[in-house]
Amino acid sequence: MQTTAKTRPRNAASTRKAILASARRLFARAGYDGVGVREIANGAGVTAMLINRYFGSKERLFAEVAAETMATPSILTREILNSPNPGKHIAAALIEQTRSGATPLDGFLITLHSASSPRAAKIGRMQIEKHHQKMVAAALRGDRRAGALPDRGLPGDAPNVRPLRPGRHRPQDAAENPRAGFSAANQRQVV
């Protein structure tokens, strides 16, 4: 049974805001693959066609929601990262998030519930790199300072490289060369 969307007055800014709020709430609850454009539209009181008009696609809407949730961090703030004891302050901020009435960590929930979608995971990684990773790297001290760490070639750095999944190497390779299963070259595979 299809439900009808609530009628909203015509106002581009409030319509856009309502779509983003509905998408944020639903992506946090069910992830990228667990939510459809019609469900988001219904929650915003608009039609699915308007979502495409404002954002172009569900993927672009997801990217904007992910960017919005990570633009103003509640845990990895500059104040916490630059404090004398950032670990203690991060723990306190995380505990504060669990208090009754606290604002949920929508960015975390969206990332968690969307991780099984390759496209959503890529968008999430890009947003984490853009917002959180740079902030944490800038806060590191000593040898761990931004730019001082060697490039580890992590998955996601190169578009067609991913870690080798368990069971994908051949046992006879290890018998011929005991180090074969442990070299960096054998831990990555090109797709």
Number of C-alpha atoms within 10 A of each C-alpha: 3 6 7 10 15 13 11 12 10 8 9 10 8 13 19 17 13 19 26 22 16 20 27 24 18 20 27 23 17 15 23 24 14 13 16 14 17 16 18 25 22 19 19 25 19 23 20 19 13 14 22 14 9 14 17 12 15 18 14 14 20 22 18 18 23 25 19 15 17 21 15 12 14 16 19 20 17 14 12 18 20 15 13 10 10 17 12 12 17 17 12 12 16 14 10 13 16 12 10 8 7 9 11 14 17 19 22 15 18 26 22 17 19 23 18 13 15 10 14 22 19 15 21 24 18 16 21 19 13 14 17 18 16 12 17 17 16 16 18 14 11 7 9 13 13 16 10 12 10 7 8 8 12 11 12 14 12 10 10 10 15 17 14 14 10 7 7 9 14 10 12 10 12 13 11 9 10 12 11 18 16 11 10 11 10 13 16 16 13 10 7
